[in-house]
Amino acid sequence: MLKMVIQVAFLFIGGALGLLFLPPLYEFINLSSNPWINNPYISVTLGATILFVLSFVLSDYCVRLITWLEDTLFKLPVGDLLFGTLGLIIGLSVAFLIGFGINRIEIPVVTDLVLVTLTIISGYLGFRLGFKKRDELLQMFSTKSSAKRKATEALAQQEEKVLYKLLDTSVIIDGRIADISETGFVEGTLVVPQFVLTELQHIADSSDTLKRTRGRRGLDILKRLQDERASKVLITEVDFEDIQEVDLKLVRLAKKMNAQILTNDFNLNKVCELHQVQVLNINDLANAVKPIVIPGEDMQVVVIKDGKEHNQGIAYLDDGTMIVVEGGRAFIGQAITVTVTSVLQTSAGRMIFAKPKEDKAV
């Protein structure tokens, strides 16, 4: 397409050049007296034909030149192009003003050559000066110091790294993110990708009653986040058609947006660590805010059921932490005082091991 446009341009340029330069050429070679040759239509046709034939040889080079110029210009920052263009305009204006004085020197050919050369040099120098001196020109019109500007840019970059937080399906269904967000501990913009929302809708439309309930709960949580959250909840349409797994799409999107992923999925947590993507695990947060329990500490619990091992009993704290009571099977249904023997802490949760205190407080 570009080659065709160039050839058409050559055709019109050739016609214009033929109309301008062929009549003087006819006079030079003593052909101006021939009425058939000294016809403006003939000159236009002949010039257009000559340049159109040459276009078959030169059009490929013109295409390469235009493509190179296009690639070079697209790679340049907008600021560099703007100031370079302003410098070019100033350089051409200076050349135009100087040209008034040069035009008074009536030396054939030499005057025109000097004007053309001056215009090219002034335009080039103006563009280069505007291009290279952009920062200095900005400082002339800026009221902020260079140090303050750099500090602001550094702060903006830091804010940009933690600006977006992607929500996965599990953390939406879990629902605790709404309570955490309401307290103000989650900063930045919460982002819900469309592919996560689609997965949530499929769960809400499931024939399984439990899945359908969980999916509808997730949609209610999103609505609550939009209504109660101080900052906005963004739903992005960005998708990756070459990836089928939702978790891998989240990881790709987090890298693209320089975002963190909010989840309570243990496996997604590990995938994010492998891809060096920042992840915020709700379960880790819940474990971090649980009361600290140390071996040797006494607490009162109610044994609910027997454990997997022989003679074990199971109890729970108010926050849901499971307590394995050695020898607690005999106290099922009773409130007893136990002594903590050890604590097992993992990303999946926390487990406390204890044994009944000798003076069993009921």
C-alpha positions as CSV (number, residue, x, y, z in Angstrom):
1,M,0.0,0.0,0.0
2,L,2.8,2.4,0.9
3,K,4.7,1.6,-2.3
4,M,1.6,2.4,-4.3
5,V,1.1,5.7,-2.6
6,I,4.8,6.6,-3.3
7,Q,4.4,5.7,-7.0
8,V,1.3,7.9,-7.3
9,A,3.2,10.7,-5.5
10,F,6.0,10.3,-8.0
11,L,3.5,10.5,-10.8
12,F,2.1,13.9,-9.6
13,I,5.5,15.3,-8.8
14,G,6.8,14.3,-12.2
15,G,3.9,16.1,-13.9
16,A,4.6,19.2,-11.9
17,L,8.4,19.1,-12.6
18,G,7.7,18.5,-16.3
19,L,5.5,21.6,-16.5
20,L,8.1,23.7,-14.8
21,F,11.4,22.5,-16.2
22,L,10.7,21.0,-19.6
23,P,9.8,24.3,-21.5
24,P,13.2,25.9,-20.6
25,L,14.8,22.6,-21.7
26,Y,13.0,22.9,-25.0
27,E,14.4,26.4,-25.5
28,F,17.9,25.3,-24.6
29,I,17.8,22.5,-27.3
30,N,16.0,24.7,-29.8
31,L,12.7,22.7,-29.8
32,S,10.5,25.4,-28.5
33,S,9.3,26.3,-32.0
34,N,7.7,22.9,-32.4
35,P,4.0,23.5,-31.3
36,W,3.4,19.8,-30.7
37,I,6.4,19.4,-28.3
38,N,5.9,22.8,-26.6
39,N,2.5,21.8,-25.3
40,P,1.9,22.0,-21.5
41,Y,-0.1,18.8,-21.6
42,I,2.8,17.0,-23.4
43,S,5.2,18.4,-20.8
44,V,3.1,17.2,-17.9
45,T,2.6,13.8,-19.4
46,L,6.3,13.4,-20.3
47,G,7.4,14.5,-16.8
48,A,4.9,12.2,-15.1
49,T,5.9,9.2,-17.3
50,I,9.6,9.7,-16.6
51,L,9.2,9.9,-12.8
52,F,6.6,7.1,-12.7
53,V,9.1,4.8,-14.5
54,L,11.8,5.9,-12.0
55,S,9.4,5.1,-9.1
56,F,9.8,1.4,-9.9
57,V,13.5,1.7,-9.1
58,L,13.3,4.3,-6.2
59,S,10.0,3.3,-4.5
60,D,11.6,0.4,-2.5
61,Y,14.3,2.8,-1.2
62,C,11.6,5.4,-0.3
63,V,9.6,2.7,1.6
64,R,12.7,1.7,3.6
65,L,13.4,5.4,4.4
66,I,9.9,6.1,5.5
67,T,9.7,2.9,7.6
68,W,13.0,3.8,9.2
69,L,11.9,7.3,10.0
70,E,8.6,6.0,11.4
71,D,10.3,3.5,13.7
72,T,12.8,6.1,14.9
73,L,10.0,8.7,15.6
74,F,7.8,6.2,17.4
75,K,10.7,5.2,19.7
76,L,11.3,8.8,20.7
77,P,9.6,10.2,23.8
78,V,6.8,12.7,23.2
79,G,8.7,15.4,25.1
80,D,11.8,15.0,22.9
81,L,9.7,15.3,19.8
82,L,7.8,18.3,21.1
83,F,10.9,20.3,22.0
84,G,12.7,19.2,18.9
85,T,9.8,20.5,16.8
86,L,9.8,23.8,18.6
87,G,13.6,24.1,18.0
88,L,13.0,23.3,14.3
89,I,10.4,26.0,14.0
90,I,12.7,28.6,15.7
91,G,15.6,27.6,13.5
92,L,13.5,27.9,10.3
93,S,12.2,31.3,11.6
94,V,15.8,32.5,12.1
95,A,16.8,31.3,8.6
96,F,13.7,33.1,7.1
97,L,14.7,36.4,8.8
98,I,18.3,36.1,7.7
99,G,17.1,35.4,4.2
100,F,15.8,38.9,3.9
101,G,19.3,40.3,4.1
102,I,20.7,37.7,1.8
103,N,18.1,38.3,-0.9
104,R,19.5,41.8,-1.4
105,I,22.7,40.3,-2.7
106,E,21.6,39.5,-6.2
107,I,24.1,36.8,-7.3
108,P,22.5,34.2,-9.6
109,V,22.4,30.6,-8.3
110,V,24.7,31.5,-5.4
111,T,22.0,33.4,-3.5
112,D,19.5,30.5,-3.9
113,L,22.1,28.0,-2.9
114,V,23.0,29.9,0.3
115,L,19.4,30.3,1.3
116,V,18.7,26.6,0.9
117,T,21.9,25.6,2.8
118,L,21.1,28.2,5.6
119,T,17.5,26.8,5.9
120,I,18.7,23.2,6.2
121,I,21.5,24.0,8.7
122,S,19.3,26.3,10.8
123,G,16.4,23.8,10.9
124,Y,18.7,20.9,11.8
125,L,20.5,22.9,14.6
126,G,17.2,24.1,16.0
127,F,15.8,20.6,16.1
128,R,19.0,19.2,17.8
129,L,19.1,22.0,20.3
130,G,15.5,21.6,21.3
131,F,16.0,17.8,21.4
132,K,19.1,17.9,23.6
133,K,18.2,20.8,25.8
134,R,14.8,19.7,26.8
135,D,15.6,19.2,30.5
136,E,17.2,22.6,30.8
137,L,14.3,24.3,29.0
138,L,11.9,22.6,31.4
139,Q,13.9,23.8,34.4
140,M,13.7,27.4,33.2
141,F,9.9,27.3,33.4
142,S,9.6,25.0,36.4
143,T,9.2,26.3,39.9
144,K,10.4,23.1,41.5
145,S,14.0,22.2,42.1
146,S,15.7,19.2,40.5
147,A,16.1,17.4,43.9
148,K,12.4,17.8,44.7
149,R,11.4,16.6,41.3
150,K,13.6,13.5,41.6
151,A,12.1,12.8,45.0
152,T,8.6,13.1,43.6
153,E,9.4,10.8,40.8
154,A,10.9,8.2,43.2
155,L,7.8,8.4,45.4
156,A,5.5,8.0,42.4
157,Q,7.4,4.9,41.3
158,Q,7.1,3.5,44.8
159,E,3.4,4.2,44.9
160,E,3.0,2.7,41.4
161,K,4.5,-0.6,42.6
162,V,1.8,-1.1,45.2
163,L,-1.0,0.8,43.5
164,Y,-3.0,-2.2,42.2
165,K,-4.0,-5.4,44.1
166,L,-5.5,-8.2,42.1
167,L,-8.3,-10.3,43.7
168,D,-8.5,-14.0,42.8
169,T,-11.7,-16.1,43.0
170,S,-10.8,-17.8,46.4
171,V,-10.3,-14.5,48.3
172,I,-13.5,-13.1,46.9
173,I,-15.6,-16.1,47.9
174,D,-13.8,-16.2,51.3
175,G,-15.3,-12.8,52.1
176,R,-12.8,-11.6,54.7
177,I,-11.3,-9.2,52.2
178,A,-14.4,-7.0,52.6
179,D,-14.0,-6.7,56.4
180,I,-10.2,-6.0,56.0
181,S,-10.8,-3.4,53.3
182,E,-13.5,-1.7,55.5
183,T,-10.9,-1.2,58.2
184,G,-8.6,0.7,55.8
185,F,-5.6,-1.6,56.0
186,V,-5.7,-2.4,52.3
187,E,-4.3,0.5,50.3
188,G,-4.5,1.2,46.6
189,T,-7.0,0.0,44.0
190,L,-8.6,-3.4,44.1
191,V,-8.6,-4.9,40.6
192,V,-11.0,-7.7,39.6
193,P,-10.0,-9.2,36.2
194,Q,-12.9,-10.1,33.9
195,F,-11.7,-13.7,33.7
196,V,-12.0,-14.0,37.5
197,L,-15.5,-12.5,37.4
198,T,-16.4,-15.0,34.6
199,E,-15.2,-17.9,36.8
200,L,-17.2,-16.5,39.7
201,Q,-20.3,-16.3,37.5
202,H,-19.9,-19.9,36.4
203,I,-19.6,-21.0,40.1
204,A,-22.8,-19.0,40.9
205,D,-24.6,-20.7,38.0
206,S,-23.4,-24.2,39.1
207,S,-26.0,-27.0,39.5
208,D,-24.3,-27.9,42.8
209,T,-26.0,-26.1,45.7
210,L,-22.9,-25.5,47.7
211,K,-20.9,-24.1,44.8
212,R,-23.9,-21.9,43.7
213,T,-24.1,-20.5,47.2
214,R,-20.4,-19.8,47.4
215,G,-20.5,-18.1,43.9
216,R,-23.4,-15.9,44.8
217,R,-21.7,-15.0,48.1
218,G,-18.6,-13.9,46.1
219,L,-20.8,-11.6,43.9
220,D,-22.3,-10.1,47.0
221,I,-18.8,-9.5,48.4
222,L,-17.8,-7.6,45.3
223,K,-20.9,-5.5,45.4
224,R,-20.1,-4.7,49.1
225,L,-16.6,-3.7,48.2
226,Q,-17.8,-1.4,45.5
227,D,-20.4,0.3,47.8
228,E,-18.3,0.6,51.0
229,R,-14.7,1.0,49.9
230,A,-13.3,4.5,49.9
231,S,-11.1,4.0,46.8
232,K,-12.4,2.4,43.6
233,V,-12.7,-1.2,42.7
234,L,-11.6,-1.7,39.1
235,I,-12.9,-4.4,36.7
236,T,-10.4,-4.8,33.9
237,E,-11.1,-6.4,30.6
238,V,-7.4,-7.5,30.0
239,D,-7.2,-11.1,29.1
240,F,-4.7,-13.6,27.8
241,E,-6.2,-15.9,25.2
242,D,-3.1,-18.1,25.0
243,I,-3.4,-19.1,28.6
244,Q,-6.3,-21.3,30.0
245,E,-5.5,-21.4,33.7
246,V,-6.9,-18.5,35.7
247,D,-4.0,-18.6,38.2
248,L,-1.5,-18.2,35.4
249,K,-3.5,-15.4,33.9
250,L,-3.4,-13.6,37.3
251,V,0.3,-14.0,37.5
252,R,0.8,-12.6,33.9
253,L,-1.5,-9.7,34.6
254,A,0.3,-8.9,37.9
255,K,3.6,-8.7,36.1
256,K,2.0,-6.4,33.4
257,M,0.4,-4.1,35.9
258,N,3.2,-4.3,38.5
259,A,0.5,-5.4,41.0
260,Q,0.2,-7.6,44.0
261,I,-2.2,-10.6,44.2
262,L,-4.6,-11.0,47.1
263,T,-5.4,-14.6,47.7
264,N,-5.9,-17.3,50.3
265,D,-5.0,-20.1,47.9
266,F,-1.9,-21.9,49.1
267,N,-1.0,-23.2,45.7
268,L,-1.4,-19.8,44.0
269,N,0.8,-18.4,46.8
270,K,3.6,-20.8,45.8
271,V,3.2,-20.1,42.0
272,C,3.5,-16.4,42.7
273,E,6.7,-16.9,44.7
274,L,8.2,-18.9,41.8
275,H,7.3,-16.1,39.3
276,Q,8.6,-13.5,41.8
277,V,5.2,-11.8,42.0
278,Q,4.2,-10.1,45.2
279,V,1.4,-11.9,47.0
280,L,-0.7,-11.1,50.0
281,N,-2.2,-14.2,51.6
282,I,-5.2,-13.6,53.8
283,N,-4.5,-16.7,55.8
284,D,-1.0,-15.4,56.6
285,L,-2.6,-12.2,57.8
286,A,-5.1,-14.1,59.9
287,N,-2.3,-16.1,61.5
288,A,-0.3,-13.0,62.1
289,V,-3.1,-11.3,64.2
290,K,-4.0,-14.4,66.2
291,P,-3.0,-14.2,69.9
292,I,0.5,-15.5,70.6
293,V,0.6,-18.8,72.5
294,I,3.8,-20.1,74.1
295,P,4.6,-23.5,75.5
296,G,3.9,-23.8,79.3
297,E,0.9,-21.3,79.1
298,D,-2.4,-22.4,80.6
299,M,-5.8,-21.9,78.9
300,Q,-9.3,-23.1,79.4
301,V,-11.0,-24.9,76.6
302,V,-13.9,-27.2,75.9
303,V,-13.1,-30.5,74.4
304,I,-15.4,-31.1,71.4
305,K,-14.5,-34.4,70.0
306,D,-11.9,-37.1,69.9
307,G,-8.8,-36.8,67.8
308,K,-7.2,-39.0,65.2
309,E,-4.6,-40.6,67.5
310,H,-5.5,-42.7,70.5
311,N,-6.9,-40.9,73.6
312,Q,-6.7,-37.5,71.9
313,G,-9.3,-34.8,72.3
314,I,-10.0,-31.8,70.0
315,A,-10.9,-28.3,71.1
316,Y,-11.0,-24.9,69.4
317,L,-10.2,-21.3,70.2
318,D,-12.6,-18.5,69.4
319,D,-10.6,-17.7,66.3
320,G,-10.9,-21.3,65.0
321,T,-7.5,-22.5,66.0
322,M,-7.5,-26.2,66.6
323,I,-6.1,-27.5,69.9
324,V,-5.0,-31.2,70.1
325,V,-5.3,-32.3,73.8
326,E,-3.2,-35.3,74.6
327,G,-5.3,-37.6,76.9
328,G,-8.3,-35.3,76.4
329,R,-10.7,-38.0,75.0
330,A,-12.0,-38.6,78.5
331,F,-13.0,-34.9,78.9
332,I,-15.2,-34.6,75.7
333,G,-18.0,-32.1,76.4
334,Q,-16.2,-30.7,79.4
335,A,-14.4,-27.3,80.0
336,I,-10.9,-28.1,81.3
337,T,-7.7,-26.2,81.9
338,V,-4.8,-27.4,79.6
339,T,-1.1,-26.6,79.4
340,V,0.4,-25.8,76.0
341,T,3.2,-28.1,75.0
342,S,4.0,-26.9,71.5
343,V,2.7,-24.8,68.6
344,L,2.8,-25.7,64.9
345,Q,2.6,-22.6,62.6
346,T,2.2,-22.9,58.8
347,S,0.7,-20.8,55.9
348,A,-2.2,-23.2,56.0
349,G,-3.0,-22.4,59.6
350,R,-1.9,-22.9,63.2
351,M,-2.2,-26.0,65.5
352,I,-1.7,-26.1,69.2
353,F,-0.7,-29.2,71.2
354,A,-1.6,-29.3,74.9
355,K,-2.2,-31.7,77.7
356,P,-4.7,-31.4,80.6
357,K,-3.4,-29.6,83.7
358,E,-3.1,-31.8,86.8
359,D,-5.6,-29.7,88.7
360,K,-8.3,-29.9,86.0
361,A,-10.4,-26.7,86.3
362,V,-13.9,-27.4,85.4
